[in-house]
Amino acid sequence: MKLSTNPPIHLSNYEVLTHFVSVKKETDELAERIAAAELRAKVVAATQIPPNKSDKDFEQLPSFEELPILSAEEAKKEREANRRGLSQELVWIQNQVIKYLCSEDMLMTARQSEEGVTRLADELQDHNLSKAEVLTISNLVPLVPAEIYCMIEEVDLRFRPDPASQLDAIINLVDSTLLPAPPPELETYIVKRRKHNPNEQRDHPGVVLDMQGDVMMEGGIEDEFVHEAEWGRDKEDGVGEEREGDMD
């Protein structure tokens, strides 16, 4: 086994999002081919062995003549997809990563583009920033000066004599690289945070809220607390143990 001595490659959030979206497209195509192969196998089995009349699954199957005719290349891809299979855990991970990068907290990632991220990383070099600072700005997309203070060390010392003008220049640069809105292919993944409404009724009848809206009781069962005996654990009586003098 050969160990790699190359330094790790740091990817931006946009690159990660683009990669997972492309992988999801391949996964969706794989799932469609697997479903088509399974359907074709069921139809062939139904023509060779007549199914039970009480089996409702076979009643909804199309006839063999209704199946699309596949070319040799398409049939090969369908057989390979069925043999390869699909991991539902992998599909879940892909969907969760895409939803996170397109959530309200990371919505600016969905508004980035390859050209914009490239130009941003290139022009940020004019401000003498480190690679880590450039990557952080590209990922978090600051649009107010207070956010940049959390991403660049010693701003007031490094951006002398006029830190405010350089901060404004960075903010304008970041804003100019963003798209007006996320592209249409990402609209289905946009997840916005649901605002809490204290007057809204919960679907779960067993959830009780206090005046601040915090959950006090869940499932209709209050928390039970175990209290020790008055004289400590060593003085507790066992279950069903009788004390002297309780009964004659």
ROSEZA-187930 format. One record per residue: residue number from 1; x, y, z of N, C-alpha, C, O in turn. Coordinates in steps of 0.02 Angstrom, whole numbers, plus 50000, padded with zeros to 5 digits. Each point is the difference from the previous one (the first is absolute). Example, Ala and Ser with C-alpha at 12.3 -4.5 7.8 and 13.67 -1.06 7.14 Angstrom:
REM ROSEZA-187930
> i,n.east,n.north,n.up,ca.east,ca.north,ca.up,c.east,c.north,c.up,o.east,o.north,o.up
> 1,50660,49716,50390,49955,50059,50000,50045,50060,50000,50052,49999,50033
> 2,49930,50054,49931,50042,50059,50003,49961,50055,50037,50025,50055,50008
END
This chain:
REM ROSEZA-187930
> i,n.east,n.north,n.up,ca.east,ca.north,ca.up,c.east,c.north,c.up,o.east,o.north,o.up
> 1,50042,49940,50000,49958,50060,50000,50044,50062,50000,50048,50005,50039
> 2,49936,50043,49918,50038,50061,49994,49963,50056,50036,49942,50013,49988
> 3,50094,50021,50056,49971,50055,50037,50010,50065,49962,50055,50014,49975
> 4,49892,50025,50020,50004,50064,49965,50028,50052,50047,49979,50007,50057
> 5,50069,50030,49917,50030,50055,50038,49975,50068,49976,50024,50052,50024
> 6,49929,49948,49930,49974,50063,49974,49957,50034,50053,49964,49966,50036
> 7,50038,50100,49968,49958,50035,50049,49926,49993,49982,49984,49993,49941
> 8,49972,50009,50107,49928,49994,49985,49975,50059,49959,50023,50056,50009
> 9,49930,49930,49948,49971,50051,49957,49937,50027,50036,49955,49962,50016
> 10,50044,50103,49995,49943,50031,50034,49950,50023,49947,50017,50040,49956
> 11,49922,49936,50049,49948,50018,49952,49954,50053,50031,49989,50001,50060
> 12,49985,50041,49897,49951,50048,50023,49932,49967,50004,49989,49946,49972
> 13,49966,50087,50063,49932,49973,50006,49966,49994,49932,49961,49954,49989
> 14,50054,50093,49967,49969,49997,49933,50025,49939,49962,49960,49967,49966
> 15,50103,50017,50040,50026,49940,49966,49969,49937,50028,49984,49953,49963
> 16,50007,50044,50103,49967,49942,50031,49928,49994,49976,49977,49946,49984
> 17,49987,50111,50014,49931,49999,49977,49995,49977,49927,49958,49959,49984
> 18,50085,50068,49974,49999,49980,49930,50014,49926,49991,49969,49966,49960
> 19,50078,50008,50079,50017,49929,49996,49941,49956,50021,49984,49952,49965
> 20,49984,50065,50090,49945,49959,50024,49939,50005,49955,49964,49951,49993
> 21,50024,50105,49976,49945,50006,49953,50012,49956,49939,49954,49967,49976
> 22,50107,50032,49998,50016,49958,49943,49995,49926,50019,49976,49959,49960
> 23,50047,50024,50100,49995,49930,50023,49927,49981,50009,49981,49943,49985
> 24,49977,50103,50038,49929,49984,50009,49967,49987,49933,49957,49956,49996
> 25,50062,50080,49952,49971,49987,49933,50018,49929,49978,49957,49965,49973
> 26,50105,50015,50038,50019,49931,49982,49963,49949,50042,49980,49947,49975
> 27,50010,50069,50089,49963,49954,50044,49928,49993,49979,49971,49946,50002
> 28,49998,50110,49977,49930,49997,49978,49994,49959,49936,49953,49961,49993
> 29,50094,50046,49960,49999,49960,49939,50009,49926,50017,49969,49956,49970
> 30,50076,50029,50078,50010,49931,50021,49937,49971,50031,49983,49943,49986
> 31,49982,50096,50055,49939,49976,50031,49946,49986,49948,49962,49952,50006
> 32,50034,50091,49942,49951,49989,49946,50015,49936,49962,49954,49963,49983
> 33,50109,50024,50003,50018,49939,49963,49986,49938,50042,49977,49949,49974
> 34,50038,50055,50092,49986,49943,50044,49926,49986,50003,49979,49942,49997
> 35,49980,50111,50009,49927,49990,50002,49975,49971,49934,49955,49957,50001
> 36,50072,50066,49943,49980,49973,49935,50019,49926,49993,49962,49960,49973
> 37,50098,50023,50052,50022,49930,49996,49957,49955,50044,49982,49945,49980
> 38,50001,50078,50080,49957,49961,50044,49931,49991,49970,49970,49946,50005
> 39,50003,50106,49964,49935,49995,49969,50001,49951,49941,49954,49960,49992
> 40,50099,50043,49968,50005,49954,49944,50006,49928,50023,49971,49954,49970
> 41,50065,50035,50085,50007,49932,50027,49933,49974,50026,49986,49941,49992
> 42,49974,50102,50039,49935,49978,50024,49953,49983,49943,49963,49952,50004
> 43,50040,50088,49943,49956,49987,49943,50020,49934,49966,49956,49960,49982
> 44,50108,50029,50010,50023,49937,49971,49980,49941,50043,49978,49948,49974
> 45,50029,50059,50092,49981,49946,50045,49925,49987,49997,49978,49943,50005
> 46,49982,50110,49987,49928,49992,49996,49978,49965,49936,49950,49963,50000
> 47,50087,50048,49945,49983,49966,49938,50020,49926,50000,49967,49959,49969
> 48,50086,50024,50067,50022,49930,50002,49962,49960,50053,49983,49942,49987
> 49,50004,50088,50070,49964,49966,50054,49938,50042,50016,50008,50054,50030
> 50,49933,49925,49952,49940,50040,50014,49994,50014,50075,50002,49953,50040
> 51,49989,50109,49979,49995,50017,50072,49933,49981,50028,49953,49985,49963
> 52,50043,50015,50102,49937,49987,50034,49952,50058,49987,50020,50058,50001
> 53,49918,49927,49988,49951,50052,49985,49990,50047,50059,49981,50058,49990
> 54,50032,49919,50070,49991,50042,50058,50059,50047,50012,49997,50043,50044
> 55,50056,49949,49917,50059,50043,50008,49987,50067,49965,49999,50003,49939
> 56,49991,50049,50100,49984,50065,49971,50060,50033,49967,49992,50043,49957
> 57,50069,49939,50063,50059,50030,49971,50006,49984,49926,50020,50042,49960
> 58,49962,49897,50021,50005,49980,49931,49943,50027,49958,50005,50003,49938
> 59,49940,50018,50093,49945,50029,49962,50019,50067,49971,49973,50019,49948
> 60,50073,50017,50084,50019,50066,49976,50059,49998,49952,50022,50053,49976
> 61,50004,49889,50010,50057,49995,49955,49978,50010,49928,49946,49977,49980
> 62,50095,50057,49980,49984,50007,49928,50013,49933,49965,50033,49956,50027
> 63,49943,50039,49913,50014,49940,49961,50070,50004,49971,50031,50054,49999
> 64,49994,49889,49977,50068,50000,49973,50004,50043,49937,50053,50030,49987
> 65,49893,49975,49976,50001,50041,49939,50002,50075,50016,50021,50040,49958
> 66,49956,49978,50102,50000,50071,50018,50067,50025,50025,50011,50061,50005
> 67,50036,49894,50009,50066,50022,50023,50039,50031,49942,49993,49978,49943
> 68,50046,50074,50071,50040,50032,49946,50054,49952,49974,50029,49962,50038
> 69,49982,50042,49897,50051,49959,49969,50068,50034,50010,50009,50057,49981
> 70,50038,49907,50048,50065,50027,50015,50051,49980,49947,49997,49945,49973
> 71,50049,50101,50013,50056,49983,49957,50050,49957,50039,49993,49991,50060
> 72,50056,49984,49905,50050,49958,50033,50038,50039,50053,50015,49974,50053
> 73,50000,50090,49932,50036,50041,50048,49957,50016,50061,50024,49998,50057
> 74,49912,50018,49932,49955,50016,50055,49987,49938,50043,49997,50005,50062
> 75,49996,49937,49907,49990,49939,50038,50062,49984,50043,49993,49976,50056
> 76,50066,50037,49917,50061,49989,50038,50003,50046,50061,50018,49977,50054
> 77,49966,50086,49937,50000,50047,50055,49949,49980,50054,50012,50008,50059
> 78,49931,49967,49918,49948,49980,50048,50023,49939,50040,49988,49997,50061
> 79,50044,49956,49907,50026,49941,50036,50055,50020,50049,50003,49975,50056
> 80,50041,50070,49923,50054,50022,50044,49973,50038,50060,50025,49992,50056
> 81,49923,50049,49933,49970,50036,50056,49968,49953,50050,50005,50009,50060
> 82,49960,49941,49914,49968,49952,50044,50050,49958,50039,49989,49983,50058
> 83,50067,50002,49911,50053,49962,50034,50037,50044,50050,50021,49976,50053
> 84,49987,50087,49931,50036,50046,50044,49960,50016,50063,50029,50003,50055
> 85,49907,50007,49938,49958,50016,50058,50008,50072,50022,50040,50038,49972
> 86,49922,49981,50078,50000,50069,50025,49994,49999,50075,49957,49967,50029
> 87,50088,50071,50004,50000,50005,50073,49953,50057,50020,50012,50058,49982
> 88,49937,49926,50056,49954,50051,50024,50034,50046,50051,49981,50059,50006
> 89,50068,49915,50031,50037,50042,50047,50039,50054,49962,50004,50057,50023
> 90,50026,49924,49920,50036,50048,49960,49953,50053,49972,50017,50059,49998
> 91,49925,49921,49980,49951,50047,49974,49979,50049,50055,49993,50060,49987
> 92,49998,49915,50074,49980,50044,50055,50055,50050,50015,49985,50059,50012
> 93,50077,49919,49989,50056,50046,50014,50004,50054,49946,50009,50059,50016
> 94,49984,49922,49921,50002,50049,49946,49945,50052,50008,50013,50060,49993
> 95,49927,49918,50022,49945,50047,50007,50010,50047,50059,49984,50059,49996
> 96,50042,49915,50059,50011,50042,50059,50054,50052,49988,49993,50057,50023
> 97,50060,49925,49942,50054,50048,49986,49973,50056,49954,50014,50059,50012
> 98,49949,49922,49938,49973,50050,49953,49950,50046,50036,50001,50061,49990
> 99,49956,49910,50052,49952,50041,50036,50035,50048,50048,49979,50057,50008
> 100,50075,49920,50024,50037,50044,50046,50032,50058,49963,49995,50057,50022
> 101,50037,49929,49922,50034,50053,49963,49951,50046,49965,50019,50054,49978
> 102,49918,49926,50017,49948,50042,49970,49951,50026,50053,49948,50028,49983
> 103,50068,49961,50081,49956,50023,50053,50005,50076,50008,50041,50032,49968
> 104,49916,49995,50075,49999,50073,50010,50066,50025,50029,50022,50055,49984
> 105,50010,49904,50058,50064,50020,50029,50056,50002,49948,50046,50040,50007
> 106,49950,49918,49942,50052,49996,49949,49974,50020,49931,50025,49977,49949
> 107,49923,50065,50050,49967,50016,49937,50047,50034,49951,49991,49993,49939
> 108,50059,50044,50085,50046,50034,49955,50040,49950,49958,50022,50017,49945
> 109,49989,49922,50079,50034,49950,49960,49961,49984,49938,50028,49989,49947
> 110,49905,50008,50059,49958,49986,49942,50000,50058,49950,49981,49991,49943
> 111,50039,50068,50079,50002,50058,49955,50069,50011,49970,50012,50050,49965
> 112,50034,49904,50048,50067,50007,49971,50003,49964,49934,49958,49958,49984
> 113,50094,50059,49977,50011,49968,49935,50075,49985,49994,50040,50026,50038
> 114,49977,49933,49914,50070,49982,49991,50042,50061,49982,50055,50009,50025
> 115,49918,50033,49931,50037,50060,49980,50006,50049,50059,50052,50031,50009
> 116,49894,49975,50030,50002,50046,50056,50049,49979,50055,50036,50041,50027
> 117,49964,49894,49989,50047,49976,50051,50071,50006,49977,50045,50017,50039
> 118,49967,49969,49898,50069,50006,49973,50024,50072,50002,50056,50014,50020
> 119,49901,50032,49960,50019,50071,50001,50009,50025,50071,50045,50039,50014
> 120,49912,49937,50032,50006,50021,50070,50066,49978,50030,50034,50039,50033
> 121,49984,49897,49957,50063,49975,50027,50060,50034,49969,50051,50009,50033
> 122,49944,50011,49904,50056,50032,49966,50009,50072,50024,50056,50022,50014
> 123,49889,50015,49991,50006,50071,50017,50010,50011,50075,50023,50053,50021
> 124,49961,49897,50020,50014,50006,50072,50075,49999,50014,50022,50022,50053
> 125,50017,49952,49900,50073,49999,50009,50029,50071,50002,50054,50010,50027
> 126,49910,50038,49944,50024,50069,50001,50001,50030,50071,50031,50052,50011
> 127,49934,49916,50035,49996,50026,50069,50048,49964,50046,49995,50006,50061
> 128,50051,49956,49911,50052,49965,50039,49970,49954,50054,50020,50002,50058
> 129,49932,49959,49922,49968,49953,50045,50032,49931,49994,50028,49982,49948
> 130,49968,49979,50105,50026,49932,49999,49950,49955,49963,49943,50020,49987
> 131,50079,49920,49996,49956,49953,49965,49940,49981,50043,49944,49994,49975
> 132,50067,49998,50089,49945,49983,50045,49949,50056,50003,49939,49987,50002
> 133,50083,50075,49998,49954,50057,50003,49961,50007,49934,49941,50016,50001
> 134,50093,49971,49944,49965,50003,49935,49947,49946,49997,49944,50012,49976
> 135,50072,49927,50047,49951,49946,49999,49942,50014,50047,49942,49986,49983
> 136,50072,50043,50075,49947,50016,50047,49952,50052,49972,49940,49994,50007
> 137,50088,50057,49961,49957,50051,49970,49960,49971,49943,49941,50018,49991
> 138,50089,49938,49969,49964,49970,49945,49943,49955,50025,49949,49994,49967
> 139,50061,49975,50091,49949,49955,50026,49944,50036,50037,49941,49985,49990
> 140,50078,50063,50053,49951,50032,50043,49968,50063,49969,49949,50023,50023
> 141,50082,50004,49924,49973,50055,49961,49979,50058,50045,49940,50013,50007
> 142,50106,50022,50024,49982,50056,50045,49974,50060,49960,50027,50016,49947
> 143,49921,50015,50079,49972,50059,49967,49996,50060,50046,49973,50052,49981
> 144,50055,49941,50080,50004,50056,50047,50070,49999,50031,50029,49947,50006
> 145,49998,50111,50013,50068,50002,50027,50009,49958,50063,50053,49971,50010
> 146,49896,50025,50032,50007,49962,50062,50016,49927,49987,50036,49968,50039
> 147,49938,50004,49907,50014,49930,49983,50073,49991,49978,50030,49949,50015
> 148,49997,50100,49951,50069,49994,49976,50048,50001,50059,50053,49969,49997
> 149,49931,50068,50055,50043,50001,50060,50008,49930,50030,50050,49986,50033
> 150,49900,49971,49957,50004,49932,50026,50039,49953,49954,50015,49944,50019
> 151,50002,50079,49921,50033,49957,49951,50072,50020,49986,50040,49959,49977
> 152,49977,50103,50037,50068,50025,49986,50031,50023,50065,49969,50037,50039
> 153,50090,49940,49974,50035,50018,50062,50029,50071,49995,50027,50020,49949
> 154,49969,50015,50107,50031,50066,50008,49983,50046,49941,50045,50026,49966
> 155,49892,49984,50023,49977,50041,49944,50026,50072,50005,50025,50028,49951
> 156,49969,50001,50108,50020,50070,50008,50075,50010,49989,50021,50054,49978
> 157,50019,49896,50038,50072,50007,49991,50021,49986,49928,50044,50034,49974
> 158,49926,49918,49995,50021,49980,49933,49972,50045,49945,50028,50005,49946
> 159,49916,50028,50068,49968,50042,49950,50010,50074,50013,49959,50042,49981
> 160,50097,49975,50052,50016,50071,50009,50016,50033,49934,50024,49966,49954
> 161,49964,50098,50039,49975,50048,50050,49924,50007,50000,49972,50034,50043
> 162,49993,49932,49910,49927,50009,49995,49967,49931,49996,49984,49977,49946
> 163,50005,49990,50112,49970,49933,49998,49928,50000,49972,49980,49952,49967
> 164,49984,50101,50046,49929,50001,49979,49994,49997,49925,49956,49965,49974
> 165,50087,50070,49990,49995,49999,49927,50017,49932,49971,49969,49979,49952
> 166,50080,49986,50077,50017,49934,49976,49945,49949,50016,49986,49955,49960
> 167,49983,50053,50098,49945,49956,50016,49941,50010,49952,49969,49952,49977
> 168,50017,50111,50007,49947,50014,49952,50017,49972,49931,49956,49976,49964
> 169,50108,50027,50018,50021,49973,49935,49990,49924,49997,49978,49973,49949
> 170,50037,49993,50107,49990,49927,50002,49926,49983,49997,49980,49954,49964
> 171,49979,50084,50072,49928,49987,50000,49971,50011,49930,49960,49960,49976
> 172,50060,50094,49991,49976,50013,49932,50023,49946,49952,49963,49981,49954
> 173,50098,49994,50055,50024,49947,49958,49960,49936,50009,49981,49967,49952
> 174,50006,50016,50111,49960,49939,50014,49930,50007,49971,49975,49953,49968
> 175,49994,50104,50042,49932,50010,49975,49997,49998,49924,49950,49977,49972
> 176,50102,50048,49995,49999,50001,49926,50007,49931,49969,49985,49992,49941
> 177,50039,49959,50098,50008,49933,49972,49939,49955,50011,50000,49943,49977
> 178,49949,50082,50057,49941,49959,50014,49948,50008,49945,49993,50052,49968
> 179,49970,49894,50021,49944,50002,49953,49940,50034,50033,49995,50000,50061
> 180,49961,50030,49899,49941,50033,50030,49956,49951,50039,49969,50018,50050
> 181,50029,49920,49928,49959,49948,50032,50031,49932,49985,50038,49995,49952
> 182,49946,49955,50087,50027,49933,49985,49976,49976,49932,49945,50017,49979
> 183,50095,49944,49985,49979,49974,49935,49939,49954,50006,49988,49973,50054
> 184,49975,50018,49892,49938,49959,50004,50013,49929,50022,49957,49970,50034
> 185,50100,50000,49949,50012,49930,50018,50010,49991,50076,49997,49944,50025
> 186,50014,50111,50011,50008,49996,50073,49938,50021,50038,49998,49995,50062
> 187,49951,50029,49903,49940,50025,50034,49967,49945,50041,49972,50014,50054
> 188,50030,49924,49922,49966,49946,50036,50035,49982,50065,49971,49967,50043
> 189,50092,50054,49964,50039,49983,50060,50000,50056,50051,50025,49990,50056
> 190,49949,50068,49928,50002,50056,50045,49956,49985,50061,49941,49986,49993
> 191,50089,50018,50066,49965,49987,50062,50003,50063,50043,50055,50023,50017
> 192,49888,50005,49999,49997,50060,50042,49979,49981,50070,49958,49956,50010
> 193,50071,50079,50038,49986,49986,50070,49928,50020,50016,49977,50054,49982
> 194,49988,49901,50052,49931,50013,50019,49999,50041,50064,50026,49978,50052
> 195,49943,50080,49945,49997,50045,50058,49951,49973,50051,49947,49973,49984
> 196,50072,50034,50079,49958,49975,50055,49943,50048,50013,50010,50060,50008
> 197,49930,49913,49994,49940,50038,50016,49974,49976,50067,49976,49944,50005
> 198,50029,50097,50048,49978,49977,50067,49926,49984,50003,49979,49962,50044
> 199,49981,50066,49910,49927,49988,50001,49980,49939,49959,49942,49981,49998
> 200,50107,49989,49969,49984,49944,49957,49990,49937,50041,50038,49987,50047
> 201,49912,49974,49936,49987,49938,50034,50046,49946,49974,50009,49992,49940
> 202,50021,49970,50106,50044,49946,49981,49958,49941,49977,49945,49988,50024
> 203,50083,49974,49927,49965,49940,49976,49999,49946,50053,49954,49960,50003
> 204,50098,50038,50039,50005,49948,50051,49959,50021,50060,50016,50051,50031
> 205,49930,49913,49986,49958,50021,50056,50033,49994,50068,49976,50030,50048
> 206,50079,49933,49956,50031,49989,50064,50055,50049,50017,50035,49992,50050
> 207,49975,50061,49909,50052,50048,50012,49971,50061,50034,49953,50031,49974
> 208,50073,49987,50083,49976,50057,50038,50056,50052,50004,50057,49983,50015
> 209,49926,50080,49971,50049,50054,49999,49989,50045,50060,49944,50008,50024
> 210,50112,50021,50000,49994,50050,50052,49991,50068,49970,49988,50006,49939
> 211,50016,50047,50101,49988,50068,49975,50051,50022,49949,49985,50042,49958
> 212,50076,49930,50044,50052,50018,49952,49999,49955,49939,50042,50009,49955
> 213,49913,49944,50041,49996,49957,49942,50046,49940,50004,50006,49963,49950
> 214,50026,50024,50108,50043,49942,50007,49958,49939,50018,49947,50006,50031
> 215,50077,49937,49948,49964,49938,50013,50007,49982,50073,50056,49991,50025
> 216,49888,50003,50009,50001,49979,50071,49985,49926,50007,50030,49966,50042
> 217,49923,50010,49918,49979,49931,50007,49990,49972,49930,49967,50033,49960
> 218,50059,49910,50025,49995,49971,49934,49972,49930,50006,50019,49961,50044
> 219,49934,50023,49910,49970,49934,50001,49947,49992,50054,49976,49945,50010
> 220,50005,50109,50024,49949,49997,50050,50023,49968,50065,49958,49985,50043
> 221,50106,50004,49966,50027,49968,50060,50049,50047,50032,50049,50020,49968
> 222,49940,49997,50094,50045,50045,50035,50064,49963,50019,50000,49939,50007
> 223,50053,50099,50001,50063,49970,50022,49992,49974,50071,49972,50034,50044
> 224,50053,49907,49968,49998,49971,50066,50068,50007,50033,50051,49991,49968
> 225,49948,50026,50096,50062,50009,50037,50001,49950,50058,49950,49989,50034
> 226,50107,49981,49975,50008,49950,50053,50033,50035,50059,50056,50027,49994
> 227,49912,49973,50064,50026,50032,50060,50025,49947,50048,49969,49947,50008
> 228,50087,50067,50023,50027,49953,50048,49963,50006,50067,49965,50049,50013
> 229,50043,49900,50026,49967,50000,50066,50029,50054,50044,50052,50029,49985
> 230,49913,49985,50070,50019,50055,50043,50070,49991,50030,50037,50048,50007
> 231,49980,49890,50010,50064,49987,50032,50051,49971,49952,50048,49968,50022
> 232,49944,50042,49913,50050,49977,49952,49982,49932,49972,49953,49967,50022
> 233,50085,50013,49928,49986,49939,49964,50007,49939,50045,49963,49951,49992
> 234,50086,50051,50055,50011,49941,50043,49942,49988,50047,49992,49944,50025
> 235,49968,50107,49988,49944,49994,50047,49935,49982,49966,49949,49991,50033
> 236,50052,50003,49899,49938,49985,49964,49979,49928,50013,50042,49955,50006
> 237,49894,50034,49998,49974,49932,50009,49994,49967,49932,49986,50034,49950
> 238,50023,49902,50048,49990,49963,49938,49927,49996,49982,49956,50013,50042
> 239,50031,49968,49897,49931,49995,49976,49966,49943,50037,50025,49943,50001
> 240,49919,50070,50030,49963,49949,50036,50029,49983,50067,49976,49955,50033
> 241,50077,50081,49989,50031,49984,50064,49959,50032,50057,49983,50059,49997
> 242,50003,49902,50052,49960,50023,50056,50044,50028,50055,50054,49972,50014
> 243,49925,50080,50016,50034,50029,50057,49974,49967,50064,49943,49977,50004
> 244,50101,50021,50046,49982,49970,50064,49946,50042,50034,50009,50061,50008
> 245,49940,49909,50010,49945,50036,50033,49945,50021,49953,49947,50024,50022
> 246,50063,49968,49912,49947,50019,49954,49941,49954,50006,49942,50021,49999
> 247,50072,49914,50006,49946,49951,50004,50018,49950,50054,50059,49984,50010
> 248,49891,49992,50024,50011,49950,50051,50005,49931,49968,50009,49950,50035
END
